[in-house]
Amino acid sequence: MKLFCLLATLFSTLSSARSESPFIGRWALTIPNGAAGWLGIEEKDGELHGSLLWGGGSVLPVQGVKIDGDTLKVTRISKGKNADSAITETISANVSGDDLKLTTVKTKGDGKEFGRAEFTGHRIPPVPPAPDLSKVKYGDPITLFNGKDLSGWKLVEQNRDNGWSAQDGLLINRIEPGKHHGNLRTEREFEDFNLTLETRTQKDSNSGIYLRGIYEIQVAETYGRPVDAHNMGALYSRITPSVAAEKPIGEWQTFDITLVDRHVTVILNGQKIIDNQPVLGCTGGAMTSDEMKPGPLMLQGDHTTIDYRNIVLRPVVK
């Protein structure tokens, strides 16, 4: 019995030590190509688990997480056509206070290393409690699009082709085959705010509204599909709408979006589909992974055709 108690105490101590690992938490990454990334490490049932966002795309679970001495090792596997073409990526991280120094290296079936690169991360502060939105005060409304031209807007990457223009009071994006179109951002930057706008999808439309250039509210032609974290109104790959509130293709649709204290509320076509939910990190395609600074409103234009109008922002007064 004494041996059992001793072993139980030892197990409890080890579990406690592991739960206090400095790696557990959420990390804003700047990956090797300079793009925004995100890493989440948590403990479940005594085991470490991880999720990773690597530039674009979705937040995805990794295949392995372990601590080797003072180094965190994260493994993700990209399946190929056969075992020899599968790629195993190992990310090693060392922590100093709230900063990470990371190295990534890849191997194929032959075991040869390639793609070694270094990058950095910074611990994301805990998300504040959900705000009482009834007590939030807003400043005067700011009309972001004047309906006449692109004054107050610019391409995120100036070397991209510009498919954006003002026509008949609309802000439209038109994609031309063979060109590399860009995302459009406001010249002004904002902290917390309420945003209202209208959008109209076209065939296979896939755009997005990036709050502060960091958090994407998905804009896509997904009418008639089951709710999903990649559908219209979702916080892309992070928060699934509670109901499917899309309208059919070609109809104007209304958004009412509130971002306060890293909590987001989305009302699509008069239905609340995300209700003051915490945002745990950036989404794919973000301009930066730093959630602590102001940023622009960014409209995704590198994918498909899309229309917007009546874009009005009310900044939160603190």
Phi, psi and chi 1 to 4 in degrees:
 res  aa     phi    psi   chi1   chi2   chi3   chi4
   1 MET       -  -41.8 -175.4   66.0  179.1      -
   2 LYS   -62.7  -40.0  -71.8 -177.0  178.6 -179.8
   3 LEU   -63.1  -40.6  178.2   59.4      -      -
   4 PHE   -61.5  -44.9  174.2   80.8      -      -
   5 CYS   -64.1  -39.8  -68.9      -      -      -
   6 LEU   -63.1  -44.7  179.4   61.3      -      -
   7 LEU   -65.0  -39.5  -70.0  173.7      -      -
   8 ALA   -63.1  -41.6      -      -      -      -
   9 THR   -64.7  -42.9  -59.2      -      -      -
  10 LEU   -62.8  -44.4  178.4   60.3      -      -
  11 PHE   -61.3  -42.1  177.1   78.9      -      -
  12 SER   -63.1  -40.4  176.6      -      -      -
  13 THR   -65.6  -43.3  -58.7      -      -      -
  14 LEU   -64.8  -41.1  -70.2  173.3      -      -
  15 SER   -63.7  -40.9  -62.9      -      -      -
  16 SER   -64.4  -42.0  176.4      -      -      -
  17 ALA   -62.7  -40.5      -      -      -      -
  18 ARG   -66.4  -40.6  173.8  176.4 -113.4 -174.9
  19 SER   -64.9  -22.2   67.9      -      -      -
  20 GLU   -94.1   13.2  -65.1  170.1    0.4      -
  21 SER   -55.9  135.5  165.5      -      -      -
  22 PRO   -67.4   -9.7   25.6  -34.9      -      -
  23 PHE   -85.5  -19.3  -64.8  105.2      -      -
  24 ILE   -68.4  130.0  -67.7  176.0      -      -
  25 GLY   142.9 -163.3      -      -      -      -
  26 ARG  -119.3  135.7  -68.0  171.0  -67.6  106.4
  27 TRP  -126.2  130.7  -59.2   87.7      -      -
  28 ALA   -86.1  122.1      -      -      -      -
  29 LEU  -107.3  147.1  -54.4  179.4      -      -
  30 THR  -114.2  103.2  -58.4      -      -      -
  31 ILE   -78.1  170.8   61.8  176.9      -      -
  32 PRO   -53.9  -31.8  -32.1   38.6      -      -
  33 ASN   -86.2    6.4   65.0   -4.1      -      -
  34 GLY    90.4   -4.6      -      -      -      -
  35 ALA   -77.4  167.4      -      -      -      -
  36 ALA   -81.3  137.3      -      -      -      -
  37 GLY  -137.6  177.4      -      -      -      -
  38 TRP  -155.1  141.0  179.6   90.6      -      -
  39 LEU  -132.8  129.8  174.8   65.9      -      -
  40 GLY  -119.9  126.6      -      -      -      -
  41 ILE  -121.1  127.4  -58.7  -65.6      -      -
  42 GLU  -141.0  163.1   60.1 -178.6  -19.3      -
  43 GLU  -110.1  130.3 -176.6 -177.7   10.3      -
  44 LYS  -133.1  124.2  -67.8 -179.1 -179.9  178.3
  45 ASP    53.2   40.0  -58.6  -37.1      -      -
  46 GLY    80.1    3.1      -      -      -      -
  47 GLU  -118.3  148.0  -62.8  -68.3  -26.6      -
  48 LEU   -87.6  138.8  -67.9  177.8      -      -
  49 HIS  -132.5  153.4  -61.4  -93.4      -      -
  50 GLY  -141.0  154.8      -      -      -      -
  51 SER  -132.6  149.2  -62.0      -      -      -
  52 LEU  -139.4  138.3 -177.3   69.1      -      -
  53 LEU  -115.9  124.0  172.6   67.9      -      -
  54 TRP  -118.3   84.6 -165.1 -100.6      -      -
  55 GLY    74.8 -104.8      -      -      -      -
  56 GLY   -92.5 -178.0      -      -      -      -
  57 GLY    81.5 -150.9      -      -      -      -
  58 SER  -107.7  162.2  -59.9      -      -      -
  59 VAL   -76.2  123.0  178.4      -      -      -
  60 LEU  -128.7  147.7  -62.6  172.0      -      -
  61 PRO   -68.8  146.7   23.6  -32.2      -      -
  62 VAL   -93.3  166.3  -63.2      -      -      -
  63 GLN   -86.6  -19.0  -79.3   67.0   48.6      -
  64 GLY  -159.4  143.1      -      -      -      -
  65 VAL  -139.6  128.5  179.5      -      -      -
  66 LYS  -151.3  160.3   68.3  177.0 -177.6  178.8
  67 ILE  -111.5  123.6  -65.0  177.2      -      -
  68 ASP  -116.2   97.9 -176.3    3.8      -      -
  69 GLY    68.2 -118.5      -      -      -      -
  70 ASP  -105.9   20.7   59.3   -3.5      -      -
  71 THR  -118.9  131.3  -59.1      -      -      -
  72 LEU   -86.7  133.3  175.3   74.2      -      -
  73 LYS  -121.7  122.4  -68.0 -172.9  178.2  -68.7
  74 VAL  -115.9  131.2  174.4      -      -      -
  75 THR  -119.0  133.2  -56.9      -      -      -
  76 ARG  -133.9  146.8   62.3  173.6 -177.3  162.2
  77 ILE  -123.8  127.6  -59.9  172.7      -      -
  78 SER  -103.6  116.8  -58.9      -      -      -
  79 LYS   -73.1  138.2  -64.5 -178.3  179.2  179.5
  80 GLY  -107.0 -169.2      -      -      -      -
  81 LYS   -68.0  -26.6  -65.9 -178.5  179.4  179.1
  82 ASN  -148.0  177.4   52.1   56.7      -      -
  83 ALA   -60.4  -34.9      -      -      -      -
  84 ASP   -72.3  -25.2  -70.6  -23.8      -      -
  85 SER   -94.2   -7.7   62.6      -      -      -
  86 ALA   -64.7  142.5      -      -      -      -
  87 ILE  -112.8  126.2  -63.2  174.2      -      -
  88 THR  -104.8  122.2  -61.4      -      -      -
  89 GLU  -108.5  129.7 -179.6  179.9   14.3      -
  90 THR  -114.9  121.7  -58.6      -      -      -
  91 ILE  -106.5  121.6  -61.3  171.6      -      -
  92 SER  -108.2  136.4  -58.3      -      -      -
  93 ALA  -135.4  140.5      -      -      -      -
  94 ASN  -123.6  139.4  -65.4   97.8      -      -
  95 VAL  -108.1  141.6   63.1      -      -      -
  96 SER  -136.8  101.7  176.3      -      -      -
  97 GLY    64.8 -118.3      -      -      -      -
  98 ASP  -103.4   16.5  -71.8  -27.7      -      -
  99 ASP  -118.3  145.4  -65.4  -49.0      -      -
 100 LEU  -115.2  140.7  -75.7 -178.2      -      -
 101 LYS  -113.5  124.4  -70.6 -173.7  176.3 -179.4
 102 LEU  -125.8  152.6  -53.8  100.1      -      -
 103 THR  -134.0  136.2  -58.3      -      -      -
 104 THR  -116.2  142.5  176.4      -      -      -
 105 VAL  -145.6  144.0   63.4      -      -      -
 106 LYS  -118.5  151.8  -60.5  174.7 -177.7  177.6
 107 THR  -139.5  151.6   58.6      -      -      -
 108 LYS  -106.4 -168.1  -72.0 -172.6  177.6 -179.6
 109 GLY   -61.5  -25.4      -      -      -      -
 110 ASP   -80.8   -4.2   58.3   10.2      -      -
 111 GLY    82.9   -4.4      -      -      -      -
 112 LYS   -76.4  137.2  -68.0 -177.8  179.4  179.7
 113 GLU   -82.6  147.9  -66.6 -173.9   -4.0      -
 114 PHE  -156.7  167.2   69.0   99.6      -      -
 115 GLY    68.5   25.5      -      -      -      -
 116 ARG   -68.1  133.0  178.4  177.8  -69.5  -88.7
 117 ALA  -156.3  153.6      -      -      -      -
 118 GLU  -108.2  150.4  -63.7 -178.6   -9.5      -
 119 PHE  -156.7 -177.8   58.8  108.0      -      -
 120 THR  -132.1  162.8   59.7      -      -      -
 121 GLY  -147.0  160.9      -      -      -      -
 122 HIS  -140.1  137.0 -173.3   76.8      -      -
 123 ARG   -63.9  133.8 -171.2 -173.8  -58.0  -84.4
 124 ILE   -86.4  127.0  -58.1  171.8      -      -
 125 PRO   -59.6  153.4  -21.9   32.7      -      -
 126 PRO   -55.7  146.0  -23.6   33.4      -      -
 127 VAL   -68.9  132.2  177.0      -      -      -
 128 PRO   -63.5  166.2  -16.1   28.7      -      -
 129 PRO   -59.7  155.8  -20.6   31.4      -      -
 130 ALA   -60.0  131.1      -      -      -      -
 131 PRO   -73.0  153.7   29.1  -35.7      -      -
 132 ASP   -85.5   99.2 -177.3  -14.1      -      -
 133 LEU   -65.9  -19.5  -64.0 -179.5      -      -
 134 SER   -70.0  -16.9   67.6      -      -      -
 135 LYS  -104.0   -0.6  -63.3 -179.1  179.5  178.7
 136 VAL   -75.9  134.4  174.4      -      -      -
 137 LYS  -108.7  140.3  -64.2 -178.0  179.2 -179.9
 138 TYR  -116.2  150.8  -61.5   95.9      -      -
 139 GLY   -83.7 -170.5      -      -      -      -
 140 ASP   -64.9  145.0  -66.7  -25.6      -      -
 141 PRO   -65.9  143.5   21.3  -31.1      -      -
 142 ILE  -116.8  117.3  -58.2  168.6      -      -
 143 THR   -80.8  111.1  -60.4      -      -      -
 144 LEU   -82.4  -26.9  -63.8  177.9      -      -
 145 PHE  -122.2  122.7  172.4   58.2      -      -
 146 ASN   -85.0   -3.1   62.9   18.1      -      -
 147 GLY    81.2   -3.1      -      -      -      -
 148 LYS  -115.1  -39.5  -58.9  175.8 -178.2  178.2
 149 ASP  -156.2 -172.2   54.2   39.6      -      -
 150 LEU   -97.2   27.4  -61.4 -174.8      -      -
 151 SER   -58.2  132.5  -62.9      -      -      -
 152 GLY    88.0    1.5      -      -      -      -
 153 TRP  -127.0  155.9  -63.6   82.0      -      -
 154 LYS  -157.1  158.4   62.7 -178.3 -179.5 -179.5
 155 LEU   -67.4  143.9  -72.5  179.2      -      -
 156 VAL   -65.6  -44.7  175.2      -      -      -
 157 GLU  -113.6  113.2  -62.6  176.9  -77.5      -
 158 GLN   -67.7  -18.9  -64.3  -59.8  -49.5      -
 159 ASN   -85.4    0.2   61.6  -18.6      -      -
 160 ARG   -83.3  158.1  -70.9  -86.9 -174.2  157.4
 161 ASP   -74.4  141.6  -65.2  -51.1      -      -
 162 ASN  -100.4  110.4 -173.4    9.1      -      -
 163 GLY   -95.5    0.7      -      -      -      -
 164 TRP   -89.4  142.3  -64.0   94.0      -      -
 165 SER  -160.9  164.4   64.2      -      -      -
 166 ALA  -101.3  123.5      -      -      -      -
 167 GLN  -141.1  125.4  -67.7 -173.2   18.9      -
 168 ASP    53.3   39.1  -59.2  -38.0      -      -
 169 GLY    82.0    4.4      -      -      -      -
 170 LEU  -111.2  150.6  -50.8 -179.6      -      -
 171 LEU   -99.2  110.8  177.0   59.0      -      -
 172 ILE  -120.0  151.8   69.3  171.6      -      -
 173 ASN  -123.6  125.5 -175.2   53.9      -      -
 174 ARG  -123.9  125.1  -65.4  -64.9  179.6  -96.1
 175 ILE   -92.5  133.1  -61.7  -65.2      -      -
 176 GLU  -111.6  132.8  -62.4 -179.3   43.5      -
 177 PRO   -55.9  139.3  -23.0   33.1      -      -
 178 GLY    85.7   -6.2      -      -      -      -
 179 LYS  -103.7  159.0  -69.5 -169.6  174.6 -177.4
 180 HIS  -110.5   94.6  -58.9  -76.4      -      -
 181 HIS   -81.8  159.5  -68.3   80.1      -      -
 182 GLY  -114.7  165.2      -      -      -      -
 183 ASN   -84.7  150.8  -59.9  -33.2      -      -
 184 LEU  -111.8  134.9 -167.1   68.4      -      -
 185 ARG  -130.3  156.9   56.0  156.9  -71.3  179.5
 186 THR   -74.8  149.3   57.3      -      -      -
 187 GLU   -71.8  -32.7  -66.1  177.3  -12.8      -
 188 ARG   -78.9  155.4  -65.0 -177.4   63.0  172.8
 189 GLU  -122.5  155.3  -63.7 -171.3  -14.8      -
 190 PHE  -139.1  161.2  -52.0   95.6      -      -
 191 GLU  -100.5 -109.0  -66.4 -176.0   10.4      -
 192 ASP   -91.3  152.0  -70.1  -12.9      -      -
 193 PHE  -168.7  170.0   53.1   80.0      -      -
 194 ASN  -112.5  135.8  170.6  -99.4      -      -
 195 LEU  -127.6  130.8  173.0   71.8      -      -
 196 THR  -123.2  142.7   56.4      -      -      -
 197 LEU  -163.1  170.5   57.9   75.7      -      -
 198 GLU  -122.7  147.6  -64.8  174.7   67.1      -
 199 THR  -139.4  154.1 -173.5      -      -      -
 200 ARG  -134.5  119.0 -179.3  172.4   60.9 -174.9
 201 THR   -82.8  154.6   58.7      -      -      -
 202 GLN  -112.7 -174.5  -48.1  -66.9  -39.1      -
 203 LYS   -59.7  123.6 -174.3  178.4 -175.6  -59.2
 204 ASP    62.6   23.7  -60.1  -36.9      -      -
 205 SER   -57.4  139.6  -79.2      -      -      -
 206 ASN  -147.4  100.4 -177.8   -3.4      -      -
 207 SER  -132.1 -166.8 -178.9      -      -      -
 208 GLY  -170.3  151.4      -      -      -      -
 209 ILE  -108.4  109.2  -55.5  161.1      -      -
 210 TYR   -94.6  112.6  -79.6   79.4      -      -
 211 LEU   -77.0  123.4  -46.3  178.6      -      -
 212 ARG    56.2   21.0  -61.9 -145.6  -43.4  -95.4
 213 GLY    71.6   11.3      -      -      -      -
 214 ILE  -120.0  -45.8  -57.3  172.9      -      -
 215 TYR  -108.8  119.2  -48.4  124.0      -      -
 216 GLU   -93.1  121.7 -178.8 -170.4    5.6      -
 217 ILE   -91.1  118.6  -57.7  -59.7      -      -
 218 GLN   -68.4  136.3  173.4   73.7  -36.6      -
 219 VAL  -123.2  113.8  175.6      -      -      -
 220 ALA  -156.9  159.6      -      -      -      -
 221 GLU   -84.2   90.6  176.4   46.5   46.7      -
 222 THR  -127.2   21.7   57.7      -      -      -
 223 TYR   -58.4  134.3  177.3   74.2      -      -
 224 GLY    87.4   -2.3      -      -      -      -
 225 ARG   -94.4  155.0  -59.7  179.9 -171.8  176.8
 226 PRO   -63.2  155.0  -17.9   29.9      -      -
 227 VAL   -58.8  144.0  -67.8      -      -      -
 228 ASP  -160.0  153.5 -174.0   88.7      -      -
 229 ALA   -72.6    1.3      -      -      -      -
 230 HIS  -116.9    9.6  -57.8   85.6      -      -
 231 ASN   -95.5  173.5  -75.2    4.0      -      -
 232 MET   -49.7  126.5 -174.9   78.3  149.9      -
 233 GLY    88.6   -8.8      -      -      -      -
 234 ALA   -71.8  152.0      -      -      -      -
 235 LEU   -80.7  107.5 -179.4   67.8      -      -
 236 TYR   -49.1  118.9 -168.3   79.7      -      -
 237 SER    66.1    2.9   88.1      -      -      -
 238 ARG  -114.6  -46.9  -73.3 -165.4  178.1  -84.7
 239 ILE  -127.3  122.0  -57.8  178.6      -      -
 240 THR   -85.8  133.0  -59.4      -      -      -
 241 PRO   -56.7  145.6  -24.6   34.5      -      -
 242 SER   -72.4  -27.6   58.0      -      -      -
 243 VAL  -141.9  159.5  -64.1      -      -      -
 244 ALA   -89.5  110.3      -      -      -      -
 245 ALA  -114.7   14.3      -      -      -      -
 246 GLU   -64.7  156.3  -60.0   96.2  -39.1      -
 247 LYS  -105.5  163.8  -70.5 -176.7  178.0 -179.3
 248 PRO   -62.9  161.2  -22.7   33.9      -      -
 249 ILE   -54.4  139.1 -173.8  171.5      -      -
 250 GLY    89.8  -13.2      -      -      -      -
 251 GLU   -89.5  144.5  -67.5 -169.2   24.8      -
 252 TRP   -70.9  137.3  -77.6  102.1      -      -
 253 GLN  -125.9  144.0  -51.2 -165.9   51.7      -
 254 THR  -105.9  139.0   61.7      -      -      -
 255 PHE  -117.5  139.7  -89.3  105.9      -      -
 256 ASP  -133.2  105.8 -174.6  -33.4      -      -
 257 ILE  -120.2  131.3  -55.8  166.7      -      -
 258 THR  -122.9  128.3  -58.7      -      -      -
 259 LEU  -121.0  112.6  177.3   66.6      -      -
 260 VAL  -141.1  128.2  178.7      -      -      -
 261 ASP    51.8   43.6  -68.4  -17.2      -      -
 262 ARG    57.0   33.7  -75.6 -171.6  -79.3  158.8
 263 HIS  -124.7  140.0  -74.4   73.6      -      -
 264 VAL  -123.4  140.7   66.5      -      -      -
 265 THR  -124.5  132.6  -62.2      -      -      -
 266 VAL  -127.3  125.0  177.8      -      -      -
 267 ILE  -114.4  116.3  -59.5  171.7      -      -
 268 LEU  -112.3  119.8  174.3   61.6      -      -
 269 ASN    53.3   39.7  -62.3  -37.8      -      -
 270 GLY    84.9   -2.5      -      -      -      -
 271 GLN  -110.3  129.3  -64.9 -169.9   63.4      -
 272 LYS   -76.6  115.6 -172.8  176.7  -69.1 -175.3
 273 ILE  -110.5  -17.7   61.0  173.2      -      -
 274 ILE  -136.0  124.0  -62.0  178.0      -      -
 275 ASP  -115.4   90.1 -171.4    3.9      -      -
 276 ASN    54.2   47.2 -152.9   13.9      -      -
 277 GLN   -92.8  145.2  -65.8  -63.4  -57.6      -
 278 PRO   -69.5  143.3   24.8  -33.4      -      -
 279 VAL  -105.0  120.6 -178.8      -      -      -
 280 LEU   -92.6   -5.8  -59.7 -176.9      -      -
 281 GLY   169.2  177.9      -      -      -      -
 282 CYS   -65.8  165.2   64.2      -      -      -
 283 THR  -112.6  168.0   58.1      -      -      -
 284 GLY   -57.0  136.1      -      -      -      -
 285 GLY    85.6    6.0      -      -      -      -
 286 ALA   -61.8  150.1      -      -      -      -
 287 MET   -72.1  -27.9  -66.2  173.8   61.0      -
 288 THR  -155.5  158.8  176.8      -      -      -
 289 SER   -97.7   -0.2   59.3      -      -      -
 290 ASP   -82.2  105.7 -174.3   -7.3      -      -
 291 GLU   -85.6   -1.7  -58.6  175.7   67.7      -
 292 MET   -94.6   -2.1  -60.5  -60.4  110.3      -
 293 LYS  -119.4  158.5   64.7 -179.7 -176.2 -179.3
 294 PRO   -63.0  162.6  -18.5   30.8      -      -
 295 GLY  -159.2  170.7      -      -      -      -
 296 PRO   -83.0  170.7   34.1  -37.4      -      -
 297 LEU   -85.3  128.8 -178.4   70.6      -      -
 298 MET  -122.7  135.0 -177.4  176.5   80.8      -
 299 LEU  -109.8  126.8  -58.0  177.4      -      -
 300 GLN   -74.6  124.6 -171.0  176.4   48.9      -
 301 GLY  -130.3    7.4      -      -      -      -
 302 ASP   -89.4    0.3   59.7   -7.7      -      -
 303 HIS  -104.8  -65.2  -75.3    7.1      -      -
 304 THR  -146.4  177.1   64.3      -      -      -
 305 THR   -67.8  143.2  -66.7      -      -      -
 306 ILE  -161.5  153.9 -166.7   68.6      -      -
 307 ASP  -123.0  143.3  -61.5  -21.3      -      -
 308 TYR  -135.0  158.0  -68.7   98.5      -      -
 309 ARG  -160.6  166.3   70.3 -178.7 -177.0 -172.3
 310 ASN    52.1   56.5  -62.1  -29.8      -      -
 311 ILE   -93.4  109.8  -52.3  171.6      -      -
 312 VAL  -129.5  131.1  179.2      -      -      -
 313 LEU  -120.9  136.0 -177.6  147.0      -      -
 314 ARG  -117.0  110.7  -66.0 -177.1  -61.5  150.6
 315 PRO   -71.6  145.4   24.5  -31.7      -      -
 316 VAL   -73.5  135.7  169.1      -      -      -
 317 VAL   -98.5  120.8  176.7      -      -      -
 318 LYS  -112.6      -  -64.3 -174.6  177.1 -180.0
